[in-house]
Amino acid sequence: MHRSFTGGKAAAAGTAALLASLFLAPDAQAAQAGPTNGATDGGTFEFTEYHLDNGLHVILAPDPGSTAVAVNLWYNAGSRHEPPGRSGFAHLFEHLMFQGSENVARGEHFQFVERAGGNLNASITQDRTNYFQTVPPERMNLALWLESDRMRSLSVTEENMAREVDVVIEERRQVVDNSPYGTSNLQAAFYAAYDSASCFAYAHSVIGSVEDLRAAELEDVQRFFDTYYAPNNATLTVVGAFDEAVARELIQEYFGGIPRGTEPAEVMCEEPFSHLPVEMEVFDGNAQLEAVWISYGAVERRHPDAAALNVLAQILGSGESSRLHQRLVRQEQAALQSAALSNLRLGPGLIQLIGIANQGVEAERLLELLDEEVDRIVADGVTDQELERARNQVRAGTILGRQTVMGRAEALQTANHFYGSPQAVHTTVERVEAVTAEDVRRVASTYLTRDNRAVIFTRPGTGQNQEDDR
Amino acid sequence: MTLSHRTTTAAAATGAVLLALGMGVQSVSAQVTSPPPPLEERPIEFPDFRELTLENGLRVVILPYGTQPVMSANLYLPGGGALDPAERAGLASMTASVLTRGTESRSAEEISATIEGVGGSLNASAGQDFLTISASALVDHMDVALELLQDVAFNATFPEDEVELTRRQTLSGLQAQLGQPQAVAQQRFNAVVYGENHPYGRAAIPATVEAITRDELVAFRDEVVHAGGALLLIAGLVDPDAMEARVRELFGGWQGGERTLPSFVSPPERDEARIYFVHRPGSVQSVFGVGHLGVTPDHPDYFALTVMNRVLGGGADARLFQILREERGWTYGAFSQITRPADVGVIRAITEVRTDVSDSTFVELIHQFDRLRDEPVPAEELDAARNYLAGSFPLRLETAGQVAGQLAQSLLLGLPLDDVTRFPDRIRAVTAEDVQRAARTHVHPDRAAIIVVGDAEEVLEQLEGRAPIQFFDVRGEPLTREQVMGSGEPVAWDASRLREGMRRYDLYLQDNPLGAAEYTLTREGDQWVSTVVIQSPAGSQETELRFSATDFAPISLSQQMGQGPAAVQANLTVQDGRVLGQIQLPDQMGGDRELDEALDPGVLLPGMEELALAVADLEEGASFTLRYLDVIQGSRRTIEARVTGREEIQVPGGTFDTWRVELTGGDVPLVLYLKVEAPHLLIRQEFVGQPIRLDLTAMDTP
């Protein structure tokens, strides 16, 4: 049920904010090379890690200076694990996790946590599902117990499932079908960018298709639970105002008896970009302005080029002094907004450039300008000042993101899931500082090429779109 | 079904997964089967802060707090959108935007490069009541942030080109907002509940943004941006003595002045529940905003209403979410809120539901408002609400920024500080009687404004008879029911008023010629034959339309657009009230297909709208509903044409006395200038929001 707590408050925020939220659509993590990574210089914190006998990976970061405790559980289960015909299933499952378990009735998870003064939510990407609650210190045990109960035994009925399918379909309508650029966003991040035959894992969207969702059956739920919601496929992180010995004891008590599951199969994603280049139009009755989306095939987060790609995205698209903003928005006044996203993943990811046109400007013009800016980096490289800015932005973003117990918990989980160890929280700034101007130029010329990309033009108004949710 | 890791193997093997239900679960260690009691509580206090007032009147609050080396400085200046004159709505917001775009010593580029170079941020924005300039950075760069904040507050120069750039972005932003149903609903709600005379009821529109001058921005800045009445709030891991000294250095010499919150006119009194229906053709959901005015920020019932709101829709545990989403599955989210601006706030519920449950949603929302008045909140729910609000207090004290935000609202609105620092006590003191009494005083479903943004053709029938309905388009322009639904009666256009002839037009993009068009109308027996040939860089387009020379009934349409794989071609004929034929489309638009669609009487084919208007009885204020079949989509479209004025215009083909006619409901809103003298031939066509127009260059029609 990710994002629902804020989703209802359609505040009168400025239009810039409205579009900003678009760029942070659930299916793309933005080019914040920062907030979910680590730092050598400020933002560091102590933690310990260990495994239970059943394989549950536990990371504890006690901090007596906090006012709250984050209990944060990541399952290695995302839309990448869905087979064809079951798109949207991992996300549906995330909803079902709130439908009750052996000792917790439907809806009670919300009730217990909120009545204790806590906040909770869950979210899913192509690469993982997280469940998280921030609670007052004395209710850490409640959050741990609730997570253990649904890891041990989830309760689902036909009726619950049918209703959650309805809820997810409404979510899809709100986020995609009734929302400007919703469809373009999915094309850019999934369908058009990845080859469906060789990498179905990323060639379909997290939200899935209405048809597949309607086809979900209880047997599928059972199979998914068996495979992905076992302790040996999960990492539990606790951060904040708690006593480590107490936490260890509680975790053993609540989670220790849950049996290990079988190891999930590897996800295949070979040659995901062999179908590129691709160019297409999306007709969007909700959109009022033309837009262009470019997705370049890139690498996985752990790849040696990932840091340089993050810096490249930062220099191109982060802030008003970035190249795209300066050129498209200010000098040419062709775009209302521009962005560069480093949408890297557990498997091969994307570098995305996006421009939303000003009134009367065609998307093709934005494509020309974006190409010129990429060409300029390939030809002339980037300046020391730009590198310095990118480093400072990463460092600041990292530290800002770690102000809250939940921010620190997510940083540990991200380091563990994408970089193989929570120790990676200590090296984010190091990774970025190692990037040279030549590295940035090199990755731009290697990955940001015309034959390695999907280009999507958004046309306001109606027209027949390709049916896409494979 | 209970899915258990212990029993899954057997269950899955037999396929009888339901057997897992109720099967005994034996644990290795004793399983805990009920929620554990709370651990030992850790006392948490609201942090201390330093408060001082400089001689020039600037109030300063320094909050040394946090665990990470970050700091933020927010300068709050009384006077936001509430000070905008009605015909300049958007003035405060534009002033704020341009404030950071150049000072006496720095260009816009230098400002953004300086702050972003250290990984910090600098923003200025205008809300309803305050203009706020915010700067943040890591503490090792905090002086960069403070110095820039001071510079833009003292020395902004409002460069002409930055004003124009901001204007353009604001206009594009307004355009983009029209595509956001939630934003449309919110704007309509405010307009209805506060009324046009109250500043909270107004919103920037293109006309007001276009009218704002640079001098007005400077004057607004001079009026609002000075030390008098302002609050500077600095929070983070800072040394309060050093910070106080630095603040005195930077802001001690700032000019003072008089500034307090504006006084407000009273919003209109409501005496009935009413539906304000915003027609958004093609909408796949209905967006609801239901509510009315609430209380002023200092009202003694504020805390009772806060608890009430939590019960109604303040979270996932609340009634709206539990009923509309968890029980019914109608929506992804349903919430309520009470707002607390400087003047009276609102109480409202918000949700987006699938179109076919619009009536049930209406009934349920009103019922839930009624319940708050009619029954005391049961003890369990009351405890749940109070426990959440009071219990989450420590979670709102995690960062310096969070604490500062709470302090700011209290200080700016002149509320007792205890309301913030002792918030849990205030909440725990609220009883079920307080909530019901507050609901009876402040919640009035029988006077609610019910905003619905959706497709009238899908939804309207469900809502009719439940409350009086008023109609609007997404821009807020009033519509009639007939305009929204298309009138039931076929419109009788008199085709005999047309005249044979030929007209030529030039197509312009930003005043540069882009292409040309030729329109020909000839009579063949009892048919009119209209041909249109357009040449532009986007390709050529040729259309031939045949229709009855008496009543406009369509006979055939053939159209050819573009060449090669992107070509669109249609060959359609009308037989026995159906449109039949072939449409060839590029693959990405769905490829070729056969068309077989009903064509109701009075419904036109695309391209006939302009000819129908040529014979219409045009006069000031007249409006017409034109219906046509979108042959590509296979759907019926409704266009509203409204005569909005009479203008003499000059085009290459001459000077003409014209009716200005606005067309909405098509793919792109259009403005047509039609000759006053009948037949009302097209003299100029403009595409709203785009720098494209078509101008008459020659015609041989008498």
Interface residues (C-beta under 8 A of the other chain):
Chain A: M1 S4 F5 G7 G8 K9 A10 A11 A12 G14 T15 A16 L18 L19 G42 G43 D63 G65 S66 T67 A68 S101 E102 N103 R106 G107 F110 Q111 F112 E114 R115 A116 G117 G118 N119 L120 T134 V135 P136 P137 E138 R139 M140 N141 L142 W145 L146 S148 M151 R152 S153 L154 S155 V156 T157 A162 R163 E164 V165 D166 V167 V168 I169 E170 E171 R173 Q174 V175 D177 N178 S179 P180 L218 E219 V221 Q222 R223 F225 D226 A230 A241 V246 Q252 E253 Y254 G256 G257 I258 P259 G261 M280 E281 F283 G285 N286 A287 Q288 L289 S318 G319 E320 S321 S322 Q326 V329 R330 Q333 L336 I356 N358 Q359 G360 Q385 E388 R389 N392 Q393 V394 R395 A396 G397 I399 L400 R402 Q403 T404 V405 P460 G461 T462 G463 Q464 N465 Q466
Chain B: M1 T2 L3 S4 H5 R6 T8 A11 A12 G15 V17 L18 A20 V25 S27 V28 S29 Q31 V32 T33 S34 P35 P36 P38 L39 E40 E41 R42 I44 G66 T67 Q68 P69 V70 S93 A108 E109 S112 A113 E116 G117 V118 G119 G120 S125 A137 L138 H141 L165 R168 Q169 T170 L171 S172 G173 L174 Q175 A176 Q177 L178 G179 Q180 P181 Q182 A183 A185 Q186 Q187 N190 G282 S283 V284 Q285 G313 G315 A316 D317 Q322 R325 E326 E327 R328 G329 W330 T331 Y332 G333 A334 F335 Q337 I350 T351 E352 V353 R354 D383 A384 N387 Y388 L389 A390 G391 S392 F393 P394 L395 L397 E398 T399 A400 G401 L509 Q510 L585 D587 Q588 M589 G590 D630 I632 Q633 D667 V668 G689 Q690 P691 I692
